[in-house]
Every structure is written in structure tokens, then in C-alpha cells.
Amino acid sequence: MKNTETQRTVPDDRLVQALFELRDALVNASLLLQDIEFQIDLARRMEAARDSNALIERVRSF
């Protein structure tokens, strides 16, 4: 019976290690996506600020 327990431990250890690696990869992917989202949001906010400033200047010129 002890031999069976030993045989199960090896695949279980590999599974646990693989799950940890998967978790780490998913966390890294999530962080990268948040960075990308921030960069896109920053670009959109800058564009909106330029557009609104141009509109304000246009209204002031009337």
C-alpha cells in the first residue's frame, strides 16, 4: 500500500507545481493587461483633453 501512495505523490507534486506555474502566468498576464489598459486610457484622456481644449479655444474665438 505504501508503494501506491508513493506513486500518487509524484504526479500530485507535478500537478501542484503546474498549478502554481499556471497561477503565476495568469497573474503576470493580468498585470500586463492592466498596464496596457492604463496606456490606452492615458492616450484617450490626452486626446480628449486636446479635443476639449481645441473646442474651448474655438468657442472663445467667437
N, CA, C and O atoms as a Tripos MOL2 file, in Angstrom:
@<TRIPOS>MOLECULE
protein
  248   247    62     0     0
PROTEIN
NO_CHARGES

@<TRIPOS>ATOM
      1 N           0.8260   -1.1990    0.0000 N.3       1 MET1
      2 CA          0.0000    0.0000    0.0000 C.3       1 MET1
      3 C           0.8690    1.2630    0.0000 C.2       1 MET1
      4 O           0.5240    2.2660   -0.6230 O.2       1 MET1
      5 N           1.9790    1.1970    0.6950 N.am      2 LYS2
      6 CA          2.8660    2.3520    0.7560 C.3       2 LYS2
      7 C           3.4170    2.6880   -0.6290 C.2       2 LYS2
      8 O           3.5990    3.8610   -0.9570 O.2       2 LYS2
      9 N           3.6790    1.6770   -1.4330 N.am      3 ASN3
     10 CA          4.1690    1.8840   -2.7850 C.3       3 ASN3
     11 C           3.1620    2.6650   -3.6250 C.2       3 ASN3
     12 O           3.5600    3.5170   -4.4200 O.2       3 ASN3
     13 N           1.8780    2.3950   -3.4680 N.am      4 THR4
     14 CA          0.8280    3.1170   -4.1930 C.3       4 THR4
     15 C           0.7870    4.5790   -3.7790 C.2       4 THR4
     16 O           0.6030    5.4590   -4.6200 O.2       4 THR4
     17 N           0.9560    4.8420   -2.5000 N.am      5 GLU5
     18 CA          0.9650    6.2290   -2.0180 C.3       5 GLU5
     19 C           2.1360    6.9860   -2.6160 C.2       5 GLU5
     20 O           1.9900    8.1480   -2.9960 O.2       5 GLU5
     21 N           3.2880    6.3520   -2.7060 N.am      6 THR6
     22 CA          4.4620    6.9880   -3.3000 C.3       6 THR6
     23 C           4.2150    7.2900   -4.7700 C.2       6 THR6
     24 O           4.5840    8.3610   -5.2520 O.2       6 THR6
     25 N           3.5950    6.3580   -5.4880 N.am      7 GLN7
     26 CA          3.3150    6.5740   -6.9020 C.3       7 GLN7
     27 C           2.3490    7.7300   -7.1010 C.2       7 GLN7
     28 O           2.4560    8.4490   -8.0950 O.2       7 GLN7
     29 N           1.4170    7.9290   -6.1950 N.am      8 ARG8
     30 CA          0.4580    9.0280   -6.3260 C.3       8 ARG8
     31 C           1.0940   10.3660   -5.9840 C.2       8 ARG8
     32 O           0.6860   11.3940   -6.5240 O.2       8 ARG8
     33 N           2.0720   10.3750   -5.1100 N.am      9 THR9
     34 CA          2.7030   11.6210   -4.6800 C.3       9 THR9
     35 C           3.4120   12.3210   -5.8280 C.2       9 THR9
     36 O           3.3260   13.5420   -5.9580 O.2       9 THR9
     37 N           4.1050   11.5650   -6.6550 N.am     10 VAL10
     38 CA          4.8670   12.1730   -7.7400 C.3      10 VAL10
     39 C           3.9590   12.9310   -8.7030 C.2      10 VAL10
     40 O           4.2290   14.1050   -8.9560 O.2      10 VAL10
     41 N           2.9000   12.3410   -9.2580 N.am     11 PRO11
     42 CA          2.0230   13.1070  -10.1450 C.3      11 PRO11
     43 C           1.3260   14.2580   -9.4060 C.2      11 PRO11
     44 O           1.1170   15.3260   -9.9810 O.2      11 PRO11
     45 N           0.9680   14.0390   -8.1320 N.am     12 ASP12
     46 CA          0.3180   15.1100   -7.3880 C.3      12 ASP12
     47 C           1.2610   16.3020   -7.2290 C.2      12 ASP12
     48 O           0.8380   17.4510   -7.3560 O.2      12 ASP12
     49 N           2.5370   16.0290   -6.9510 N.am     13 ASP13
     50 CA          3.5160   17.1050   -6.8280 C.3      13 ASP13
     51 C           3.6770   17.8560   -8.1430 C.2      13 ASP13
     52 O           3.7990   19.0810   -8.1590 O.2      13 ASP13
     53 N           3.6750   17.1200   -9.2320 N.am     14 ARG14
     54 CA          3.7790   17.7640  -10.5530 C.3      14 ARG14
     55 C           2.5440   18.6110  -10.8450 C.2      14 ARG14
     56 O           2.6370   19.7050  -11.4010 O.2      14 ARG14
     57 N           1.3940   18.0830  -10.4600 N.am     15 LEU15
     58 CA          0.1570   18.8300  -10.6760 C.3      15 LEU15
     59 C           0.1480   20.1190   -9.8610 C.2      15 LEU15
     60 O          -0.2280   21.1810  -10.3590 O.2      15 LEU15
     61 N           0.5640   20.0130   -8.6160 N.am     16 VAL16
     62 CA          0.6160   21.2060   -7.7580 C.3      16 VAL16
     63 C           1.5870   22.2250   -8.3450 C.2      16 VAL16
     64 O           1.2670   23.4120   -8.4180 O.2      16 VAL16
     65 N           2.7560   21.7810   -8.7590 N.am     17 GLN17
     66 CA          3.7390   22.6850   -9.3560 C.3      17 GLN17
     67 C           3.1850   23.3210  -10.6270 C.2      17 GLN17
     68 O           3.3580   24.5200  -10.8450 O.2      17 GLN17
     69 N           2.5280   22.5350  -11.4590 N.am     18 ALA18
     70 CA          1.9480   23.0630  -12.6990 C.3      18 ALA18
     71 C           0.8600   24.0870  -12.3980 C.2      18 ALA18
     72 O           0.7440   25.0940  -13.0970 O.2      18 ALA18
     73 N           0.0700   23.8400  -11.3710 N.am     19 LEU19
     74 CA         -0.9780   24.7960  -10.9990 C.3      19 LEU19
     75 C          -0.3730   26.1070  -10.4850 C.2      19 LEU19
     76 O          -0.8770   27.1900  -10.7820 O.2      19 LEU19
     77 N           0.7110   25.9970   -9.7130 N.am     20 PHE20
     78 CA          1.3970   27.2110   -9.2510 C.3      20 PHE20
     79 C           1.9450   28.0070  -10.4360 C.2      20 PHE20
     80 O           1.8310   29.2320  -10.4800 O.2      20 PHE20
     81 N           2.5300   27.3040  -11.3810 N.am     21 GLU21
     82 CA          3.0700   27.9750  -12.5690 C.3      21 GLU21
     83 C           1.9550   28.6200  -13.3910 C.2      21 GLU21
     84 O           2.1180   29.7250  -13.9090 O.2      21 GLU21
     85 N           0.8280   27.9270  -13.5080 N.am     22 LEU22
     86 CA         -0.3170   28.4890  -14.2160 C.3      22 LEU22
     87 C          -0.8250   29.7370  -13.5190 C.2      22 LEU22
     88 O          -1.1130   30.7490  -14.1580 O.2      22 LEU22
     89 N          -0.9320   29.6520  -12.1850 N.am     23 ARG23
     90 CA         -1.3700   30.8190  -11.4110 C.3      23 ARG23
     91 C          -0.4340   32.0060  -11.6510 C.2      23 ARG23
     92 O          -0.8960   33.1220  -11.8890 O.2      23 ARG23
     93 N           0.8730   31.7690  -11.5890 N.am     24 ASP24
     94 CA          1.8430   32.8370  -11.8000 C.3      24 ASP24
     95 C           1.7240   33.4380  -13.2010 C.2      24 ASP24
     96 O           1.8000   34.6540  -13.3720 O.2      24 ASP24
     97 N           1.5400   32.5820  -14.1860 N.am     25 ALA25
     98 CA          1.3920   33.0650  -15.5620 C.3      25 ALA25
     99 C           0.1270   33.9050  -15.7160 C.2      25 ALA25
    100 O           0.1380   34.9280  -16.4000 O.2      25 ALA25
    101 N          -0.9590   33.4750  -15.0820 N.am     26 LEU26
    102 CA         -2.2070   34.2380  -15.1630 C.3      26 LEU26
    103 C          -2.0990   35.5780  -14.4350 C.2      26 LEU26
    104 O          -2.6380   36.5830  -14.8980 O.2      26 LEU26
    105 N          -1.4100   35.5930  -13.3100 N.am     27 VAL27
    106 CA         -1.2000   36.8590  -12.5910 C.3      27 VAL27
    107 C          -0.3750   37.8100  -13.4500 C.2      27 VAL27
    108 O          -0.6960   38.9930  -13.5550 O.2      27 VAL27
    109 N           0.6870   37.2940  -14.0650 N.am     28 ASN28
    110 CA          1.5120   38.1380  -14.9380 C.3      28 ASN28
    111 C           0.7190   38.6490  -16.1370 C.2      28 ASN28
    112 O           0.8580   39.8100  -16.5240 O.2      28 ASN28
    113 N          -0.1000   37.8010  -16.7190 N.am     29 ALA29
    114 CA         -0.9370   38.2300  -17.8470 C.3      29 ALA29
    115 C          -1.9180   39.3120  -17.4070 C.2      29 ALA29
    116 O          -2.1510   40.2780  -18.1340 O.2      29 ALA29
    117 N          -2.4840   39.1500  -16.2340 N.am     30 SER30
    118 CA         -3.4230   40.1410  -15.7230 C.3      30 SER30
    119 C          -2.7360   41.4830  -15.5040 C.2      30 SER30
    120 O          -3.2910   42.5280  -15.8420 O.2      30 SER30
    121 N          -1.5400   41.4560  -14.9440 N.am     31 LEU31
    122 CA         -0.7930   42.6960  -14.7260 C.3      31 LEU31
    123 C          -0.4370   43.3690  -16.0410 C.2      31 LEU31
    124 O          -0.5220   44.5920  -16.1590 O.2      31 LEU31
    125 N          -0.0390   42.5810  -17.0260 N.am     32 LEU32
    126 CA          0.2780   43.1470  -18.3400 C.3      32 LEU32
    127 C          -0.9550   43.7750  -18.9860 C.2      32 LEU32
    128 O          -0.8690   44.8490  -19.5810 O.2      32 LEU32
    129 N          -2.0950   43.1060  -18.8670 N.am     33 LEU33
    130 CA         -3.3290   43.6610  -19.4240 C.3      33 LEU33
    131 C          -3.7230   44.9580  -18.7220 C.2      33 LEU33
    132 O          -4.2240   45.8820  -19.3630 O.2      33 LEU33
    133 N          -3.5000   45.0330  -17.4190 N.am     34 GLN34
    134 CA         -3.7920   46.2710  -16.6950 C.3      34 GLN34
    135 C          -2.8730   47.3930  -17.1600 C.2      34 GLN34
    136 O          -3.3110   48.5360  -17.2930 O.2      34 GLN34
    137 N          -1.5960   47.0760  -17.4090 N.am     35 ASP35
    138 CA         -0.6680   48.0820  -17.9250 C.3      35 ASP35
    139 C          -1.1040   48.5720  -19.2960 C.2      35 ASP35
    140 O          -1.0670   49.7700  -19.5760 O.2      35 ASP35
    141 N          -1.5170   47.6410  -20.1500 N.am     36 ILE36
    142 CA         -1.9770   48.0180  -21.4870 C.3      36 ILE36
    143 C          -3.2300   48.8790  -21.3920 C.2      36 ILE36
    144 O          -3.3530   49.8840  -22.0920 O.2      36 ILE36
    145 N          -4.1560   48.4860  -20.5260 N.am     37 GLU37
    146 CA         -5.3810   49.2570  -20.3450 C.3      37 GLU37
    147 C          -5.0630   50.6720  -19.8620 C.2      37 GLU37
    148 O          -5.6740   51.6360  -20.3220 O.2      37 GLU37
    149 N          -4.1160   50.7980  -18.9450 N.am     38 PHE38
    150 CA         -3.7220   52.1060  -18.4480 C.3      38 PHE38
    151 C          -3.1470   52.9610  -19.5750 C.2      38 PHE38
    152 O          -3.4810   54.1400  -19.6960 O.2      38 PHE38
    153 N          -2.2790   52.3640  -20.4030 N.am     39 GLN39
    154 CA         -1.6900   53.1170  -21.5090 C.3      39 GLN39
    155 C          -2.7480   53.5770  -22.5060 C.2      39 GLN39
    156 O          -2.6960   54.7050  -22.9970 O.2      39 GLN39
    157 N          -3.7040   52.7060  -22.8020 N.am     40 ILE40
    158 CA         -4.7810   53.0720  -23.7240 C.3      40 ILE40
    159 C          -5.6330   54.1740  -23.1190 C.2      40 ILE40
    160 O          -5.9970   55.1330  -23.8000 O.2      40 ILE40
    161 N          -5.9520   54.0330  -21.8320 N.am     41 ASP41
    162 CA         -6.7640   55.0350  -21.1520 C.3      41 ASP41
    163 C          -6.0320   56.3760  -21.1090 C.2      41 ASP41
    164 O          -6.6470   57.4240  -21.3070 O.2      41 ASP41
    165 N          -4.7460   56.3480  -20.8560 N.am     42 LEU42
    166 CA         -3.9500   57.5750  -20.8180 C.3      42 LEU42
    167 C          -3.9740   58.2690  -22.1770 C.2      42 LEU42
    168 O          -4.1460   59.4850  -22.2550 O.2      42 LEU42
    169 N          -3.8030   57.5020  -23.2350 N.am     43 ALA43
    170 CA         -3.8320   58.0790  -24.5820 C.3      43 ALA43
    171 C          -5.2010   58.6810  -24.8840 C.2      43 ALA43
    172 O          -5.2880   59.7590  -25.4720 O.2      43 ALA43
    173 N          -6.2580   58.0020  -24.4890 N.am     44 ARG44
    174 CA         -7.6140   58.5280  -24.7260 C.3      44 ARG44
    175 C          -7.8690   59.7950  -23.9160 C.2      44 ARG44
    176 O          -8.4980   60.7300  -24.4120 O.2      44 ARG44
    177 N          -7.3830   59.8340  -22.6710 N.am     45 ARG45
    178 CA         -7.5800   61.0380  -21.8630 C.3      45 ARG45
    179 C          -6.8230   62.2190  -22.4450 C.2      45 ARG45
    180 O          -7.3230   63.3440  -22.4500 O.2      45 ARG45
    181 N          -5.6080   61.9590  -22.9380 N.am     46 MET46
    182 CA         -4.8330   63.0390  -23.5490 C.3      46 MET46
    183 C          -5.5140   63.5430  -24.8160 C.2      46 MET46
    184 O          -5.5530   64.7470  -25.0720 O.2      46 MET46
    185 N          -6.0480   62.6230  -25.5990 N.am     47 GLU47
    186 CA         -6.7780   63.0050  -26.8170 C.3      47 GLU47
    187 C          -8.0200   63.8100  -26.4680 C.2      47 GLU47
    188 O          -8.3210   64.8040  -27.1290 O.2      47 GLU47
    189 N          -8.7440   63.3890  -25.4360 N.am     48 ALA48
    190 CA         -9.9440   64.1170  -25.0110 C.3      48 ALA48
    191 C          -9.5810   65.5030  -24.5120 C.2      48 ALA48
    192 O         -10.3080   66.4620  -24.7690 O.2      48 ALA48
    193 N          -8.4750   65.6230  -23.8060 N.am     49 ALA49
    194 CA         -8.0340   66.9410  -23.3200 C.3      49 ALA49
    195 C          -7.6820   67.8480  -24.4920 C.2      49 ALA49
    196 O          -8.0340   69.0280  -24.4890 O.2      49 ALA49
    197 N          -6.9850   67.3060  -25.4990 N.am     50 ARG50
    198 CA         -6.6590   68.1200  -26.6890 C.3      50 ARG50
    199 C          -7.9220   68.5680  -27.4060 C.2      50 ARG50
    200 O          -8.0440   69.7280  -27.8010 O.2      50 ARG50
    201 N          -8.8740   67.6310  -27.5740 N.am     51 ASP51
    202 CA        -10.1140   67.9650  -28.2630 C.3      51 ASP51
    203 C         -10.9060   69.0190  -27.5030 C.2      51 ASP51
    204 O         -11.4300   69.9580  -28.1010 O.2      51 ASP51
    205 N         -10.9930   68.8630  -26.1930 N.am     52 SER52
    206 CA        -11.7570   69.8390  -25.4160 C.3      52 SER52
    207 C         -11.0550   71.1910  -25.3940 C.2      52 SER52
    208 O         -11.7190   72.2260  -25.4400 O.2      52 SER52
    209 N          -9.7410   71.2030  -25.3250 N.am     53 ASN53
    210 CA         -9.0170   72.4890  -25.3720 C.3      53 ASN53
    211 C          -9.2130   73.1700  -26.7200 C.2      53 ASN53
    212 O          -9.3810   74.3870  -26.7840 O.2      53 ASN53
    213 N          -9.1910   72.3910  -27.7900 N.am     54 ALA54
    214 CA         -9.4210   72.9660  -29.1190 C.3      54 ALA54
    215 C         -10.8340   73.5210  -29.2230 C.2      54 ALA54
    216 O         -11.0350   74.5870  -29.8050 O.2      54 ALA54
    217 N         -11.8050   72.8240  -28.6730 N.am     55 LEU55
    218 CA        -13.1870   73.2910  -28.6890 C.3      55 LEU55
    219 C         -13.3410   74.5650  -27.8560 C.2      55 LEU55
    220 O         -14.0390   75.4920  -28.2660 O.2      55 LEU55
    221 N         -12.7020   74.6140  -26.7060 N.am     56 ILE56
    222 CA        -12.7650   75.8110  -25.8560 C.3      56 ILE56
    223 C         -12.1530   76.9970  -26.5820 C.2      56 ILE56
    224 O         -12.7100   78.0950  -26.5570 O.2      56 ILE56
    225 N         -11.0240   76.7880  -27.2240 N.am     57 GLU57
    226 CA        -10.3960   77.8780  -27.9850 C.3      57 GLU57
    227 C         -11.2790   78.3280  -29.1460 C.2      57 GLU57
    228 O         -11.3520   79.5160  -29.4620 O.2      57 GLU57
    229 N         -11.9370   77.3790  -29.7660 N.am     58 ARG58
    230 CA        -12.8450   77.7240  -30.8840 C.3      58 ARG58
    231 C         -14.0140   78.5600  -30.3800 C.2      58 ARG58
    232 O         -14.4060   79.5280  -31.0320 O.2      58 ARG58
    233 N         -14.5780   78.2020  -29.2300 N.am     59 VAL59
    234 CA        -15.6960   78.9460  -28.6680 C.3      59 VAL59
    235 C         -15.2300   80.3360  -28.2440 C.2      59 VAL59
    236 O         -15.9490   81.3160  -28.4410 O.2      59 VAL59
    237 N         -14.0520   80.4270  -27.6740 N.am     60 ARG60
    238 CA        -13.5290   81.7360  -27.2390 C.3      60 ARG60
    239 C         -13.2860   82.6850  -28.4180 C.2      60 ARG60
    240 O         -13.3670   83.9040  -28.2670 O.2      60 ARG60
    241 N         -12.9930   82.1250  -29.5740 N.am     61 SER61
    242 CA        -12.6880   82.9740  -30.7300 C.3      61 SER61
    243 C         -13.9350   83.6140  -31.3300 C.2      61 SER61
    244 O         -13.8270   84.5240  -32.1520 O.2      61 SER61
    245 N         -15.1220   83.1480  -30.9260 N.am     62 PHE62
    246 CA        -16.3500   83.7380  -31.4490 C.3      62 PHE62
    247 C         -16.6360   85.0020  -30.7790 C.2      62 PHE62
    248 O         -17.6360   85.6510  -31.0850 O.2      62 PHE62
@<TRIPOS>BOND
     1     1     2 1
     2     2     3 1
     3     3     4 2
     4     3     5 am
     5     5     6 1
     6     6     7 1
     7     7     8 2
     8     7     9 am
     9     9    10 1
    10    10    11 1
    11    11    12 2
    12    11    13 am
    13    13    14 1
    14    14    15 1
    15    15    16 2
    16    15    17 am
    17    17    18 1
    18    18    19 1
    19    19    20 2
    20    19    21 am
    21    21    22 1
    22    22    23 1
    23    23    24 2
    24    23    25 am
    25    25    26 1
    26    26    27 1
    27    27    28 2
    28    27    29 am
    29    29    30 1
    30    30    31 1
    31    31    32 2
    32    31    33 am
    33    33    34 1
    34    34    35 1
    35    35    36 2
    36    35    37 am
    37    37    38 1
    38    38    39 1
    39    39    40 2
    40    39    41 am
    41    41    42 1
    42    42    43 1
    43    43    44 2
    44    43    45 am
    45    45    46 1
    46    46    47 1
    47    47    48 2
    48    47    49 am
    49    49    50 1
    50    50    51 1
    51    51    52 2
    52    51    53 am
    53    53    54 1
    54    54    55 1
    55    55    56 2
    56    55    57 am
    57    57    58 1
    58    58    59 1
    59    59    60 2
    60    59    61 am
    61    61    62 1
    62    62    63 1
    63    63    64 2
    64    63    65 am
    65    65    66 1
    66    66    67 1
    67    67    68 2
    68    67    69 am
    69    69    70 1
    70    70    71 1
    71    71    72 2
    72    71    73 am
    73    73    74 1
    74    74    75 1
    75    75    76 2
    76    75    77 am
    77    77    78 1
    78    78    79 1
    79    79    80 2
    80    79    81 am
    81    81    82 1
    82    82    83 1
    83    83    84 2
    84    83    85 am
    85    85    86 1
    86    86    87 1
    87    87    88 2
    88    87    89 am
    89    89    90 1
    90    90    91 1
    91    91    92 2
    92    91    93 am
    93    93    94 1
    94    94    95 1
    95    95    96 2
    96    95    97 am
    97    97    98 1
    98    98    99 1
    99    99   100 2
   100    99   101 am
   101   101   102 1
   102   102   103 1
   103   103   104 2
   104   103   105 am
   105   105   106 1
   106   106   107 1
   107   107   108 2
   108   107   109 am
   109   109   110 1
   110   110   111 1
   111   111   112 2
   112   111   113 am
   113   113   114 1
   114   114   115 1
   115   115   116 2
   116   115   117 am
   117   117   118 1
   118   118   119 1
   119   119   120 2
   120   119   121 am
   121   121   122 1
   122   122   123 1
   123   123   124 2
   124   123   125 am
   125   125   126 1
   126   126   127 1
   127   127   128 2
   128   127   129 am
   129   129   130 1
   130   130   131 1
   131   131   132 2
   132   131   133 am
   133   133   134 1
   134   134   135 1
   135   135   136 2
   136   135   137 am
   137   137   138 1
   138   138   139 1
   139   139   140 2
   140   139   141 am
   141   141   142 1
   142   142   143 1
   143   143   144 2
   144   143   145 am
   145   145   146 1
   146   146   147 1
   147   147   148 2
   148   147   149 am
   149   149   150 1
   150   150   151 1
   151   151   152 2
   152   151   153 am
   153   153   154 1
   154   154   155 1
   155   155   156 2
   156   155   157 am
   157   157   158 1
   158   158   159 1
   159   159   160 2
   160   159   161 am
   161   161   162 1
   162   162   163 1
   163   163   164 2
   164   163   165 am
   165   165   166 1
   166   166   167 1
   167   167   168 2
   168   167   169 am
   169   169   170 1
   170   170   171 1
   171   171   172 2
   172   171   173 am
   173   173   174 1
   174   174   175 1
   175   175   176 2
   176   175   177 am
   177   177   178 1
   178   178   179 1
   179   179   180 2
   180   179   181 am
   181   181   182 1
   182   182   183 1
   183   183   184 2
   184   183   185 am
   185   185   186 1
   186   186   187 1
   187   187   188 2
   188   187   189 am
   189   189   190 1
   190   190   191 1
   191   191   192 2
   192   191   193 am
   193   193   194 1
   194   194   195 1
   195   195   196 2
   196   195   197 am
   197   197   198 1
   198   198   199 1
   199   199   200 2
   200   199   201 am
   201   201   202 1
   202   202   203 1
   203   203   204 2
   204   203   205 am
   205   205   206 1
   206   206   207 1
   207   207   208 2
   208   207   209 am
   209   209   210 1
   210   210   211 1
   211   211   212 2
   212   211   213 am
   213   213   214 1
   214   214   215 1
   215   215   216 2
   216   215   217 am
   217   217   218 1
   218   218   219 1
   219   219   220 2
   220   219   221 am
   221   221   222 1
   222   222   223 1
   223   223   224 2
   224   223   225 am
   225   225   226 1
   226   226   227 1
   227   227   228 2
   228   227   229 am
   229   229   230 1
   230   230   231 1
   231   231   232 2
   232   231   233 am
   233   233   234 1
   234   234   235 1
   235   235   236 2
   236   235   237 am
   237   237   238 1
   238   238   239 1
   239   239   240 2
   240   239   241 am
   241   241   242 1
   242   242   243 1
   243   243   244 2
   244   243   245 am
   245   245   246 1
   246   246   247 1
   247   247   248 2
@<TRIPOS>SUBSTRUCTURE
     1 MET1         2 RESIDUE 1 A MET
     2 LYS2         6 RESIDUE 1 A LYS
     3 ASN3        10 RESIDUE 1 A ASN
     4 THR4        14 RESIDUE 1 A THR
     5 GLU5        18 RESIDUE 1 A GLU
     6 THR6        22 RESIDUE 1 A THR
     7 GLN7        26 RESIDUE 1 A GLN
     8 ARG8        30 RESIDUE 1 A ARG
     9 THR9        34 RESIDUE 1 A THR
    10 VAL10       38 RESIDUE 1 A VAL
    11 PRO11       42 RESIDUE 1 A PRO
    12 ASP12       46 RESIDUE 1 A ASP
    13 ASP13       50 RESIDUE 1 A ASP
    14 ARG14       54 RESIDUE 1 A ARG
    15 LEU15       58 RESIDUE 1 A LEU
    16 VAL16       62 RESIDUE 1 A VAL
    17 GLN17       66 RESIDUE 1 A GLN
    18 ALA18       70 RESIDUE 1 A ALA
    19 LEU19       74 RESIDUE 1 A LEU
    20 PHE20       78 RESIDUE 1 A PHE
    21 GLU21       82 RESIDUE 1 A GLU
    22 LEU22       86 RESIDUE 1 A LEU
    23 ARG23       90 RESIDUE 1 A ARG
    24 ASP24       94 RESIDUE 1 A ASP
    25 ALA25       98 RESIDUE 1 A ALA
    26 LEU26      102 RESIDUE 1 A LEU
    27 VAL27      106 RESIDUE 1 A VAL
    28 ASN28      110 RESIDUE 1 A ASN
    29 ALA29      114 RESIDUE 1 A ALA
    30 SER30      118 RESIDUE 1 A SER
    31 LEU31      122 RESIDUE 1 A LEU
    32 LEU32      126 RESIDUE 1 A LEU
    33 LEU33      130 RESIDUE 1 A LEU
    34 GLN34      134 RESIDUE 1 A GLN
    35 ASP35      138 RESIDUE 1 A ASP
    36 ILE36      142 RESIDUE 1 A ILE
    37 GLU37      146 RESIDUE 1 A GLU
    38 PHE38      150 RESIDUE 1 A PHE
    39 GLN39      154 RESIDUE 1 A GLN
    40 ILE40      158 RESIDUE 1 A ILE
    41 ASP41      162 RESIDUE 1 A ASP
    42 LEU42      166 RESIDUE 1 A LEU
    43 ALA43      170 RESIDUE 1 A ALA
    44 ARG44      174 RESIDUE 1 A ARG
    45 ARG45      178 RESIDUE 1 A ARG
    46 MET46      182 RESIDUE 1 A MET
    47 GLU47      186 RESIDUE 1 A GLU
    48 ALA48      190 RESIDUE 1 A ALA
    49 ALA49      194 RESIDUE 1 A ALA
    50 ARG50      198 RESIDUE 1 A ARG
    51 ASP51      202 RESIDUE 1 A ASP
    52 SER52      206 RESIDUE 1 A SER
    53 ASN53      210 RESIDUE 1 A ASN
    54 ALA54      214 RESIDUE 1 A ALA
    55 LEU55      218 RESIDUE 1 A LEU
    56 ILE56      222 RESIDUE 1 A ILE
    57 GLU57      226 RESIDUE 1 A GLU
    58 ARG58      230 RESIDUE 1 A ARG
    59 VAL59      234 RESIDUE 1 A VAL
    60 ARG60      238 RESIDUE 1 A ARG
    61 SER61      242 RESIDUE 1 A SER
    62 PHE62      246 RESIDUE 1 A PHE
